[in-house]
Amino acid sequence: MALQVQLVAADREVWTGEASMVSAVTPDGSLGVLPGHEPFLSLLADGPVSVTGSSGERVVADVSSGFMSVDHDLVTIVAQRVQVHPGSAKA
């Protein structure tokens, strides 16, 4: 079982695909999402989002002004600004 992940900036889709884990920073602290996670919706704090693809690639991006939604293994991250770290896997 894998997560379906969409990482979206205000002006473009940054990364989409299957992942084994997603981590992000919320106003209440760091959060990790694995397959089977309970549904939720949360604001994101400015900071890093990390997506570990199902084949091992890793995308790390700094986000600002966004939210994260988890529903039935679909993780959607939408942010005003998304800056992918150099060396991260490409979409």
Backbone as a chain_set.jsonl record, in Angstrom:
{"seq": "MALQVQLVAADREVWTGEASMVSAVTPDGSLGVLPGHEPFLSLLADGPVSVTGSSGERVVADVSSGFMSVDHDLVTIVAQRVQVHPGSAKA", "coords": {"N": [[0.846, -1.176, 0.0], [0.536, 2.224, -0.802], [1.024, 5.771, -0.495], [-0.708, 8.272, -2.31], [0.511, 11.157, -3.585], [0.294, 14.671, -3.884], [2.039, 17.513, -4.46], [1.734, 20.831, -4.482], [2.258, 24.072, -5.745], [1.199, 27.525, -5.741], [1.299, 28.268, -8.403], [1.955, 26.026, -9.924], [2.215, 22.419, -10.397], [4.297, 20.658, -8.321], [5.327, 18.14, -7.55], [4.184, 14.854, -8.064], [3.007, 11.632, -7.267], [3.586, 8.216, -6.146], [4.181, 7.476, -2.731], [6.006, 6.446, 0.179], [6.125, 7.717, 2.569], [5.343, 10.847, 4.104], [6.42, 13.888, 5.448], [5.921, 16.805, 7.433], [5.801, 20.185, 8.722], [3.647, 21.453, 11.098], [1.606, 24.01, 12.691], [1.408, 22.934, 15.223], [3.56, 21.258, 15.514], [5.918, 18.757, 14.256], [4.895, 16.362, 11.778], [4.28, 13.113, 10.663], [3.275, 11.085, 7.95], [2.044, 7.996, 7.094], [1.063, 5.199, 4.991], [-2.39, 4.409, 5.426], [-2.99, 6.259, 7.36], [-5.071, 8.198, 9.553], [-7.722, 10.29, 8.307], [-7.228, 13.822, 7.908], [-7.019, 17.429, 8.149], [-4.818, 20.087, 7.958], [-3.216, 23.187, 8.72], [-0.094, 24.309, 7.405], [3.04, 25.024, 8.842], [5.533, 27.446, 8.035], [8.205, 25.919, 6.51], [10.084, 22.812, 6.115], [8.957, 20.236, 3.862], [8.915, 16.82, 3.383], [9.012, 14.225, 1.084], [9.041, 10.861, 0.655], [9.527, 8.863, -1.938], [7.969, 5.891, -3.333], [9.848, 4.37, -4.629], [12.157, 5.083, -3.414], [13.279, 7.588, -3.999], [13.704, 10.982, -2.92], [12.033, 13.916, -2.141], [12.55, 17.114, -1.067], [11.265, 20.077, 0.16], [10.9, 23.556, 0.837], [8.133, 25.145, 2.222], [5.519, 27.647, 2.272], [2.732, 29.307, 3.778], [0.454, 27.363, 3.6], [-1.49, 24.261, 3.351], [-2.212, 20.869, 4.432], [-3.772, 17.947, 3.406], [-5.131, 14.813, 4.236], [-6.621, 11.951, 3.051], [-7.916, 8.868, 2.815], [-5.415, 7.632, 1.987], [-4.6, 9.524, 0.147], [-2.614, 12.229, -0.164], [-2.559, 15.632, -0.094], [-0.793, 18.509, -0.637], [-0.79, 21.882, -0.496], [0.575, 24.979, -1.215], [1.438, 28.436, -0.949], [4.011, 29.15, -1.701], [6.571, 27.082, -2.93], [9.667, 25.759, -2.63], [11.906, 23.71, -4.008], [14.508, 21.728, -2.702], [17.889, 21.736, -3.832], [19.134, 18.883, -5.516], [17.086, 17.212, -4.83], [14.726, 14.701, -5.901], [13.231, 14.954, -9.128], [10.057, 16.012, -10.509]], "CA": [[0.0, 0.0, 0.0], [1.329, 3.45, -0.897], [0.323, 7.046, -0.495], [-0.721, 9.067, -3.535], [0.882, 12.484, -3.091], [0.317, 15.831, -4.78], [2.683, 18.68, -3.865], [1.316, 21.861, -5.424], [2.468, 25.492, -5.45], [0.116, 28.354, -6.275], [1.399, 28.427, -9.854], [2.351, 24.808, -10.64], [2.348, 21.164, -9.674], [5.721, 20.471, -8.073], [5.626, 16.705, -7.564], [3.055, 13.962, -7.859], [3.405, 10.235, -7.397], [3.409, 7.341, -4.998], [5.182, 7.683, -1.688], [5.9, 5.59, 1.357], [6.038, 8.575, 3.751], [5.368, 12.299, 3.941], [6.549, 14.596, 6.719], [5.744, 18.245, 7.302], [5.742, 20.921, 9.983], [2.384, 22.142, 11.312], [1.73, 24.927, 13.837], [1.484, 22.149, 16.462], [4.774, 20.443, 15.529], [6.187, 17.909, 13.094], [3.899, 15.324, 11.538], [4.628, 12.125, 9.655], [2.116, 10.38, 7.412], [2.313, 6.713, 6.463], [-0.18, 4.63, 4.469], [-3.377, 4.03, 6.439], [-3.154, 7.335, 8.349], [-6.41, 8.742, 9.698], [-7.933, 11.532, 7.559], [-7.126, 15.09, 8.635], [-6.695, 18.646, 7.416], [-4.028, 20.931, 8.845], [-2.368, 24.249, 8.193], [1.336, 24.04, 7.475], [3.935, 26.094, 9.261], [6.618, 27.643, 7.077], [9.285, 24.988, 6.802], [10.303, 21.74, 5.149], [8.102, 19.086, 3.592], [9.726, 15.752, 2.817], [8.242, 13.136, 0.495], [9.871, 9.721, 0.29], [8.839, 8.122, -2.983], [7.915, 4.45, -3.119], [11.065, 3.756, -5.159], [13.305, 5.548, -2.647], [13.68, 8.98, -4.24], [13.253, 11.871, -1.853], [11.833, 15.312, -2.51], [12.494, 17.991, 0.104], [10.943, 21.426, -0.282], [10.44, 24.518, 1.834], [6.822, 25.662, 1.847], [4.972, 28.712, 3.109], [1.312, 29.62, 3.611], [-0.211, 26.237, 2.973], [-2.208, 23.27, 4.138], [-2.045, 19.479, 4.055], [-4.978, 17.143, 3.561], [-4.949, 13.371, 4.097], [-7.91, 11.287, 2.948], [-7.825, 7.558, 2.17], [-4.084, 7.488, 1.387], [-4.317, 10.622, -0.777], [-2.038, 13.367, 0.563], [-2.492, 16.819, -0.929], [-0.117, 19.63, 0.012], [-0.928, 23.083, -1.32], [1.252, 26.093, -0.554], [1.639, 29.641, -1.753], [5.366, 29.076, -2.249], [7.257, 25.8, -2.752], [11.039, 25.814, -3.146], [12.502, 22.377, -3.906], [15.94, 21.74, -2.395], [18.761, 21.182, -4.864], [19.469, 17.481, -5.301], [15.875, 16.42, -4.655], [14.208, 14.075, -7.112], [12.382, 15.841, -9.926], [8.708, 15.5, -10.8]], "C": [[0.89, 1.238, 0.0], [0.417, 4.661, -0.793], [0.355, 7.619, -1.904], [-0.512, 10.507, -3.085], [0.848, 13.504, -4.223], [0.926, 16.987, -3.99], [2.517, 19.814, -4.872], [1.644, 23.249, -4.891], [1.319, 26.263, -6.077], [0.126, 28.396, -7.801], [1.752, 27.159, -10.627], [2.262, 23.578, -9.74], [3.837, 20.891, -9.541], [6.107, 19.008, -8.164], [4.338, 15.94, -7.358], [3.541, 12.538, -8.058], [3.094, 9.444, -6.153], [4.535, 7.569, -4.001], [4.942, 6.707, -0.547], [5.754, 6.412, 2.631], [6.074, 10.037, 3.342], [5.543, 12.903, 5.325], [6.484, 16.094, 6.459], [5.705, 18.862, 8.689], [4.412, 21.675, 10.025], [2.575, 23.14, 12.458], [1.859, 24.196, 15.181], [2.715, 21.262, 16.543], [4.91, 19.611, 14.273], [5.176, 16.774, 13.015], [4.41, 14.4, 10.451], [3.391, 11.363, 9.239], [2.605, 9.128, 6.699], [1.011, 6.19, 5.872], [-1.102, 4.178, 5.611], [-3.615, 5.09, 7.497], [-4.604, 7.8, 8.377], [-6.552, 10.024, 8.881], [-7.779, 12.759, 8.461], [-6.846, 16.217, 7.661], [-5.957, 19.551, 8.381], [-3.364, 22.056, 8.071], [-0.924, 23.784, 8.278], [2.051, 25.26, 8.017], [4.969, 26.271, 8.15], [7.753, 26.7, 7.457], [9.337, 23.863, 5.796], [9.157, 20.738, 5.075], [8.999, 18.057, 2.927], [8.807, 14.645, 2.325], [9.225, 12.045, 0.098], [9.079, 8.876, -0.694], [8.907, 6.627, -2.739], [9.131, 3.737, -3.697], [12.328, 4.313, -4.51], [13.75, 6.971, -2.915], [13.086, 9.861, -3.144], [13.175, 13.29, -2.38], [11.715, 16.1, -1.215], [12.269, 19.404, -0.416], [10.576, 22.283, 0.915], [9.127, 25.091, 1.334], [6.441, 26.816, 2.759], [3.501, 28.901, 2.767], [0.553, 28.493, 2.93], [-0.991, 25.365, 3.919], [-1.904, 21.882, 3.6], [-3.331, 18.738, 4.372], [-4.611, 15.679, 3.372], [-6.336, 12.74, 4.089], [-7.749, 9.999, 2.151], [-6.535, 7.399, 1.358], [-3.814, 8.465, 0.24], [-3.845, 11.807, 0.054], [-1.91, 14.523, -0.429], [-1.875, 17.941, -0.114], [-0.18, 20.802, -0.957], [-0.299, 24.239, -0.556], [1.387, 27.263, -1.514], [2.997, 29.592, -2.455], [5.949, 27.71, -1.935], [8.618, 25.921, -3.41], [11.692, 24.467, -2.914], [13.997, 22.527, -3.653], [16.74, 21.161, -3.552], [19.1, 19.729, -4.518], [18.262, 16.612, -5.037], [15.481, 15.794, -5.984], [13.306, 15.048, -7.84], [11.041, 15.177, -10.19], [8.723, 14.618, -12.026]], "O": [[1.886, 1.29, 0.722], [-0.796, 4.573, -0.98], [1.349, 7.464, -2.614], [-1.289, 11.019, -2.279], [1.298, 13.252, -5.341], [0.382, 17.392, -2.963], [3.078, 19.775, -5.967], [1.351, 23.57, -3.739], [0.55, 25.707, -6.86], [-0.926, 28.544, -8.423], [1.842, 27.195, -11.854], [2.238, 23.675, -8.513], [4.561, 20.893, -10.537], [7.111, 18.67, -8.79], [3.493, 16.342, -6.559], [4.383, 12.272, -8.915], [2.433, 9.924, -5.231], [5.681, 7.819, -4.374], [3.833, 6.215, -0.34], [5.318, 5.894, 3.659], [6.736, 10.419, 2.377], [4.888, 12.476, 6.276], [6.926, 16.586, 5.421], [5.59, 18.163, 9.696], [4.088, 22.436, 9.113], [3.608, 23.113, 13.126], [2.355, 24.761, 16.155], [2.904, 20.574, 17.546], [4.119, 19.74, 13.339], [4.672, 16.29, 14.028], [4.917, 14.86, 9.428], [2.55, 11.029, 10.073], [3.464, 9.189, 5.819], [-0.056, 6.694, 6.221], [-0.647, 3.639, 6.62], [-4.366, 4.853, 8.443], [-5.285, 7.796, 7.352], [-5.587, 10.781, 8.77], [-8.157, 12.73, 9.632], [-6.484, 15.992, 6.506], [-6.415, 19.765, 9.504], [-2.997, 21.892, 6.908], [-0.577, 22.962, 9.126], [1.705, 26.394, 7.686], [5.244, 25.33, 7.405], [8.204, 26.693, 8.602], [8.71, 23.941, 4.74], [8.49, 20.438, 6.066], [9.755, 18.383, 2.012], [7.931, 14.182, 3.055], [10.133, 12.278, -0.7], [8.083, 8.251, -0.33], [9.789, 6.146, -2.028], [9.424, 2.609, -3.299], [13.437, 4.06, -4.982], [14.527, 7.523, -2.136], [12.081, 9.51, -2.526], [14.118, 13.802, -2.983], [10.88, 15.79, -0.365], [12.977, 19.875, -1.306], [10.009, 21.793, 1.892], [9.01, 25.476, 0.171], [6.961, 26.953, 3.866], [3.076, 28.689, 1.631], [0.066, 28.653, 1.811], [-1.142, 25.662, 5.104], [-1.412, 21.721, 2.483], [-3.903, 18.879, 5.453], [-3.864, 15.338, 2.455], [-7.132, 12.962, 5.001], [-7.477, 10.036, 0.951], [-6.579, 7.068, 0.173], [-2.895, 8.251, -0.551], [-4.593, 12.328, 0.881], [-1.245, 14.409, -1.459], [-2.365, 18.286, 0.961], [0.31, 20.726, -2.084], [-0.606, 24.454, 0.617], [1.442, 27.089, -2.731], [3.122, 29.939, -3.63], [5.837, 27.228, -0.808], [8.712, 26.158, -4.614], [12.001, 24.106, -1.778], [14.672, 23.334, -4.292], [16.309, 20.196, -4.184], [19.326, 19.399, -3.354], [18.384, 15.387, -5.018], [15.849, 16.285, -7.051], [12.675, 15.893, -7.204], [10.903, 13.956, -10.108], [7.682, 14.097, -12.425]]}, "num_chains": 1, "name": "protein.A"}
